[in-house]
Amino acid sequence: MADSATSELSPRSDPLDAYSAAVVGAVERVGPAVVSVYVGSAAEAEQARGGAGSGVVVTPDGYLLTNEHVVQRVQEARVAFVDGRSVPAVVTGRDPATDLAVLRAQAGSLPYARLASDGQLVVAVGNPFGFESTVSAGVVSALGRSLRSRHGRLIEGVVQHSAALNPGNSGGPLTDAAGSVAGINTAIIAMAQGIGFAIPASTAQWVLTEILTQGRVRRAWLGVAARDRPLDLRLVRALGLTVARAVEVLSREAQGPAAESDLRPGDLIVAVNDEPVDGIDALHRRLSRVPPGTTLTLKVVRRTHLVDIALAVREPP
């Protein structure tokens, strides 16, 4: 009996308590850096019941990340903090290809969060439907997903998670249990439950660095119009190709890099610097790894022969 009573009175470790403590701790660390983003004039913003989206401050001097689609039509916005402060913000740069934008809040001594990623537990903090500082928790469902941006370009390495997202969460942080920003929430699937997507911290850090150091996100550009094209299997075997699809060049921009090379309409790009290319998404992936000004070697099928073409890529106009 005594042993039974002692057992009933002794404290026990509850996994739910540990889970709750982790979520609360993460929110306490990142919460002060999360903002509601308002677009339009300052007067309209102050009167709005809900922001256009959410954002998170990621540097001590007030630079913050949000989604590009939240601020796509404006150069200035207003951001509101959980402590009640509301300050103007300027759009410093935007990258539609990753649906990310960088703003700078016009105030000093602002709380900020760290861009990093670790662990499976994630917490989404944002402004869904105008309800500020709303928190939802979940787990990382998958890493390395691909998601197509509104402009058609493939976003690589997307984090899929189960934290509930709603309109207004766009641009808000997805944090790990340590309170670091593991990603920037960007999309939900209509009618689905428990499926949300975030641009990973590594991509957000790259976009932030490009905008702060270069004033824009630099990407290599070939200067062609192209489409995916299946290859004749007989041609694949005859040329010893490792891909069954290629990128067909339809036309060249008059002042583009391709027009200054031997690349011609009708050529089928099958590799870049000896890395196989089986479609436009793969070509974008290869180009994203090289800075403008780099000379690439394209391997193309021209009629029934393989041809190597040197081409110096540069930024699009």
Secondary structure by P-SEA (a helix, b strand, c coil): caaaaaaaabbbbbaaaaaaaaaaaaaaaccccbbbbbcccaaaaaacccccbbbbbccccbbbbbbccccccccccccccccbbbbbbccccccccccbbbbbbcccbbbbbbbbccccbbbbbcccccccbbbbbbcccccbbbbbccccccccbbbbbcccccccccccccccccccccccccccccccccbbbbccaaaaaaaaaaaaaccbbbbbbcbbbbbbbbccaaaaaaacccccbbbbbcccccccccccccccccbbbcccccbbbccaaaaaaaaaaccccbbbbbbbbcccbbbbbbbbbbccc
